[in-house]
Amino acid sequence: MPKPRYDEEENKLRHAAADDDCCEEMAEKYVWQLVDVEKTGASILEVDCVFEGKTEFPKSFYDTDQEED
């Protein structure tokens, strides 16, 4: 059974990635604390990057759900 994306008990969130290096790049780019890399067994996104806290990607500039002032 796959682990949940966000684990409230542990306060950790998982983001899928192609490999360990992608996890490192994600951590550096978004200034997130990488705590683990877990193998998924998938053929394309082979790992889950596990980060401390509820890490979310910033909204896209093109996100049409944003409110205008």
TAVEN-V755783 format. One record per run of one state. SS is the DSSP state (H for helix, E for strand, C for the rest). FROM is the first residue (numbers start at 0). TO is the last residue. If there is no record, write none. Layout:
BEGIN
<<SS | FROM | TO> <SS | FROM | TO>>
END
This chain:
BEGIN
<<C | 0 | 4> <E | 5 | 6> <C | 7 | 10> <E | 11 | 16> <C | 17 | 18> <H | 19 | 29> <C | 30 | 32> <E | 33 | 38> <C | 39 | 45> <E | 46 | 51> <C | 52 | 68>>
END
